[in-house]
């Protein structure tokens, strides 16, 4: 029998605290424009903020699993918010971070390892899968709250832009991860309600779910519809497209600033 999570299992790791510290310091540097390179400060702010959201995404899965009956979660270190303790650090942190660094979209990470046989009830299984994208959606609401509440009136434009771009990453991650594609959380929500035959047929595609979602964005019509939806959501939350464009331009400080930006993933942008 697995022991319940101890106080040590719930202690926030020093690694996560260090990432939050980088987020706070870089955010201050962007706001005050105190850094020698504001672009580099924006880069640190967005990257550290994105890693924090990835940790919260995985933590949400783990916490939901713990309260649903998988008591092994605590011993695995998932509740410490330490990105180094996840089952697939490359998929959970490395690959999504790579796409952010390249100026792409916010891709969801890999899930923590959950012992599903310990969990009873289809609703609980669905909730565990939904916890991740719901966390990204909540992060998007928190990041955009200063916009629609009017708290950023008079704030430095570069800080508004950095916050807008970070919010955009949350929206893209929430939408992509909510797709009912095997291997993504959206499929995990509906999987308990499918027949055993359908689940068996879909299982071989699970390891390639993220790649399939990635491939869909290569289709121009899908790409356009996707980013139109993202832009519409952000507009409803008080964030303009010009702010997200400025945020991405500032984030990619190693490139020359562009007057016009084709709002599509990096691999589809024309070069000049």
C-alpha positions as CSV (number, residue, x, y, z in Angstrom):
1,X,0.0,0.0,0.0
2,X,1.4,3.4,-1.0
3,X,1.8,6.0,1.8
4,X,0.0,9.3,1.5
5,X,2.0,12.4,0.5
6,X,4.2,13.8,3.3
7,X,5.0,17.4,4.2
8,X,8.3,16.9,2.5
9,X,6.6,15.7,-0.7
10,X,4.6,18.9,-0.8
11,X,7.6,21.3,-0.2
12,X,8.2,23.6,-3.1
13,X,11.6,22.8,-4.6
14,X,14.5,25.3,-4.6
15,X,14.7,24.9,-8.4
16,X,11.2,26.3,-8.8
17,X,11.8,29.1,-6.3
18,X,14.9,30.1,-8.3
19,X,12.8,30.2,-11.5
20,X,10.2,32.4,-9.8
21,X,13.0,34.7,-8.6
22,X,14.3,35.1,-12.2
23,X,10.7,35.9,-13.3
24,X,10.4,38.6,-10.6
25,X,13.8,40.2,-11.2
26,X,13.5,40.1,-15.0
27,X,9.9,41.6,-14.7
28,X,11.3,44.4,-12.6
29,X,14.1,45.0,-15.2
30,X,11.6,45.1,-18.0
31,X,9.3,47.5,-16.1
32,X,12.1,49.9,-15.1
33,X,14.2,49.3,-18.3
34,X,17.1,49.0,-15.9
35,X,18.8,46.2,-17.9
36,X,21.5,47.1,-20.4
37,X,19.4,45.1,-23.0
38,X,15.7,45.4,-22.5
39,X,15.2,42.7,-25.1
40,X,17.3,40.2,-23.0
41,X,15.2,41.1,-19.9
42,X,12.0,40.4,-21.9
43,X,13.5,37.1,-23.0
44,X,14.3,36.1,-19.4
45,X,10.9,37.2,-18.3
46,X,9.0,35.3,-20.9
47,X,11.1,32.1,-20.7
48,X,11.0,32.0,-16.9
49,X,7.2,32.7,-16.9
50,X,6.7,30.0,-19.4
51,X,8.6,27.4,-17.4
52,X,6.6,28.4,-14.3
53,X,3.4,27.8,-16.2
54,X,4.7,24.4,-17.4
55,X,5.4,23.4,-13.8
56,X,2.0,24.5,-12.7
57,X,0.5,22.5,-15.6
58,X,2.2,19.3,-14.5
59,X,1.5,20.1,-10.9
60,X,-2.3,20.4,-11.6
61,X,-2.3,16.9,-13.2
62,X,-0.4,15.5,-10.2
63,X,-2.6,17.2,-7.6
64,X,-5.8,16.0,-9.3
65,X,-4.4,12.5,-9.4
66,X,-3.4,12.6,-5.8
67,X,-6.9,13.6,-4.7
68,X,-8.4,11.0,-7.1
69,X,-6.6,8.1,-5.5
70,X,-3.1,7.8,-6.8
71,X,-1.1,8.2,-3.6
72,X,2.2,7.4,-5.4
73,X,2.3,10.9,-6.8
74,X,3.9,12.4,-3.7
75,X,6.9,10.1,-3.6
76,X,7.7,10.9,-7.3
77,X,8.3,14.5,-6.5
78,X,5.7,15.9,-8.8
79,X,4.1,18.0,-6.1
80,X,7.3,20.0,-5.4
81,X,7.0,21.9,-8.7
82,X,10.5,20.8,-9.6
83,X,10.8,20.6,-13.4
84,X,13.7,18.1,-13.1
85,X,11.4,15.5,-11.4
86,X,9.0,15.1,-14.3
87,X,8.9,11.8,-16.2
88,X,9.8,13.4,-19.5
89,X,11.7,16.6,-18.8
90,X,12.5,16.9,-22.6
91,X,8.8,16.7,-23.6
92,X,7.5,18.5,-20.5
93,X,10.0,21.4,-20.4
94,X,12.7,21.1,-23.1
95,X,10.6,20.8,-26.3
96,X,8.0,23.4,-25.4
97,X,10.8,25.8,-24.3
98,X,12.6,25.3,-27.5
99,X,9.6,26.5,-29.5
100,X,9.2,29.5,-27.3
101,X,12.9,30.4,-27.8
102,X,12.5,30.0,-31.5
103,X,9.6,32.5,-31.4
104,X,7.0,29.9,-32.1
105,X,3.8,29.0,-30.2
106,X,3.2,27.6,-26.7
107,X,3.3,23.9,-27.1
108,X,2.0,21.7,-24.2
109,X,4.4,19.5,-22.4
110,X,4.4,15.8,-21.6
111,X,2.2,14.5,-18.8
112,X,3.5,13.2,-15.4
113,X,3.3,9.5,-14.9
114,X,0.0,8.6,-13.2
115,X,-0.9,5.1,-12.1
116,X,-4.4,5.1,-13.6
117,X,-5.3,1.7,-12.2
118,X,-5.5,3.3,-8.7
119,X,-8.2,5.7,-9.8
120,X,-11.9,4.8,-9.8
121,X,-14.5,6.6,-11.8
122,X,-14.5,8.0,-15.3
123,X,-15.2,11.6,-14.1
124,X,-12.0,11.5,-12.0
125,X,-9.9,10.3,-15.0
126,X,-11.4,13.1,-17.1
127,X,-10.7,15.7,-14.4
128,X,-7.0,14.7,-14.1
129,X,-6.6,15.2,-17.9
130,X,-8.5,18.5,-17.9
131,X,-6.5,19.9,-15.0
132,X,-3.5,20.8,-17.3
133,X,-5.2,22.9,-20.0
134,X,-7.5,24.5,-17.4
135,X,-4.3,25.6,-15.6
136,X,-3.1,27.2,-18.8
137,X,-6.4,28.9,-19.3
138,X,-6.3,30.2,-15.7
139,X,-2.7,31.5,-16.3
140,X,-4.0,33.4,-19.3
141,X,-6.8,35.0,-17.2
142,X,-4.3,36.0,-14.5
143,X,-1.8,37.4,-17.1
144,X,-4.5,39.4,-18.9
145,X,-6.3,40.6,-15.8
146,X,-4.1,43.8,-15.6
147,X,-5.2,44.6,-19.2
148,X,-9.0,44.3,-18.8
149,X,-8.9,45.7,-15.2
150,X,-7.1,48.8,-16.4
151,X,-4.1,48.3,-14.1
152,X,-1.5,48.9,-16.8
153,X,-2.6,52.4,-17.7
154,X,0.7,54.3,-18.0
155,X,2.8,51.2,-17.8
156,X,5.9,50.9,-20.0
157,X,4.8,49.6,-23.4
158,X,7.5,47.0,-23.4
159,X,6.2,45.5,-20.2
160,X,2.7,45.4,-21.6
161,X,4.0,43.7,-24.7
162,X,6.0,41.1,-22.8
163,X,3.0,40.3,-20.6
164,X,0.8,40.1,-23.7
165,X,3.1,37.6,-25.4
166,X,3.3,35.5,-22.3
167,X,-0.5,35.4,-22.2
168,X,-0.6,34.4,-25.9
169,X,1.6,31.4,-25.1
170,X,-0.9,30.3,-22.5
171,X,-3.8,30.6,-24.8
172,X,-2.1,28.6,-27.6
173,X,-1.1,25.9,-25.1
174,X,-4.6,25.6,-23.7
175,X,-6.2,25.3,-27.1
176,X,-3.7,22.8,-28.5
177,X,-3.7,20.7,-25.4
178,X,-7.5,20.6,-25.4
179,X,-7.7,19.0,-28.9
180,X,-9.2,15.5,-28.8
181,X,-6.0,14.0,-30.3
182,X,-4.5,10.8,-28.8
183,X,-1.7,11.8,-26.5
184,X,-3.0,15.2,-25.6
185,X,-5.1,16.1,-22.6
186,X,-8.2,16.8,-24.7
187,X,-8.3,13.1,-25.7
188,X,-7.6,12.1,-22.1
189,X,-10.8,13.9,-21.1
190,X,-13.0,11.9,-23.5
191,X,-11.0,8.6,-23.4
192,X,-12.7,7.2,-20.3
193,X,-16.1,7.5,-22.1
194,X,-15.0,5.7,-25.3
195,X,-15.4,2.0,-25.9
196,X,-12.5,-0.3,-25.3
197,X,-12.2,-1.0,-29.0
198,X,-11.9,2.7,-29.9
199,X,-9.3,3.1,-27.1
200,X,-7.2,0.2,-28.4
201,X,-7.3,1.6,-31.9
202,X,-6.2,5.1,-30.7
203,X,-3.5,3.9,-28.4
204,X,-0.7,3.5,-31.0
205,X,-1.1,7.1,-32.0
206,X,-0.7,8.5,-28.5
207,X,3.1,9.0,-28.7
208,X,2.7,11.1,-31.8
209,X,-0.2,13.3,-30.7
210,X,1.9,16.4,-30.2
211,X,3.5,15.9,-33.6
212,X,0.1,15.5,-35.2
213,X,-1.1,18.7,-33.7
214,X,2.1,20.4,-34.8
215,X,1.6,19.1,-38.3
216,X,-2.0,20.4,-38.5
217,X,-0.6,23.9,-38.1
218,X,1.3,23.5,-41.4
219,X,-2.0,23.6,-43.2
220,X,-2.5,27.3,-44.1
221,X,-6.3,27.2,-43.5
222,X,-5.9,25.5,-40.1
223,X,-3.0,27.9,-39.2
224,X,-5.1,31.0,-40.1
225,X,-8.2,29.7,-38.2
226,X,-6.1,28.8,-35.2
227,X,-4.4,32.2,-34.9
228,X,-7.6,34.1,-35.7
229,X,-9.2,32.3,-32.7
230,X,-6.2,33.1,-30.5
231,X,-6.3,36.7,-31.5
232,X,-10.1,36.9,-30.8
233,X,-9.7,35.4,-27.3
234,X,-6.9,37.9,-26.5
235,X,-8.9,40.8,-27.8
236,X,-11.8,39.8,-25.6
237,X,-9.4,39.8,-22.7
238,X,-8.1,43.3,-23.5
239,X,-4.9,42.4,-25.3
240,X,-4.4,43.8,-28.8
241,X,-2.6,42.1,-31.6
242,X,-0.1,44.9,-31.9
243,X,0.9,44.3,-28.3
244,X,1.5,40.6,-28.8
245,X,3.5,41.4,-32.0
246,X,5.6,43.9,-30.1
247,X,6.1,41.4,-27.3
248,X,7.4,38.7,-29.7
249,X,9.7,41.2,-31.5
250,X,11.1,42.3,-28.1
251,X,11.5,38.7,-27.0
252,X,13.5,37.8,-30.1
253,X,16.1,40.4,-29.2
254,X,18.8,38.7,-31.3
255,X,16.9,39.6,-34.5
256,X,16.4,43.0,-36.1
257,X,13.1,44.7,-35.3
258,X,10.5,44.3,-38.0
259,X,8.0,46.9,-39.1
260,X,5.6,44.3,-40.2
261,X,5.2,40.9,-38.7
262,X,3.3,38.0,-40.3
263,X,1.5,36.5,-37.3
264,X,2.1,32.8,-38.0
265,X,4.5,30.2,-36.5
266,X,8.2,30.9,-37.1
267,X,8.5,28.1,-39.7
268,X,5.9,29.8,-41.9
269,X,7.2,33.4,-41.7
270,X,8.8,34.8,-44.8
271,X,12.4,35.9,-44.5
272,X,13.6,39.3,-45.7
